[in-house]
Amino acid sequence: MSALREQALGIINVCKTAQQRFVDQQTIAIAQAIVAEAKVALPDDKVIAAADLEPPVTFWTSVQAAMEIVANSLPPEEVAAVD
């Protein structure tokens, strides 16, 4: 699940640095796929279940909010302790 979390964080960075006024369709499609995968990975998570990027999605803030929900709901990658 950490790869999915990293993908969500990547989209958050895109949202924060976007230069155009409205979100592009490719970013929306990627974000929708991330939300769908998160819903499959955590089917009992009520917060992720509420995340929605149904059309029309026009604003970067909408995409960013959905990605933040995913990133904050998925556990970070666990790092094995080195002795």
Secondary structure, DSSP 8 states (H G I E B T S, - for coil): -HHHHHHHHHHHHHHHH--SSS--HHHHHHHHHHHHHHHHHSTT-HHHHH----S----HHHHHHHHHHHHHHS---------
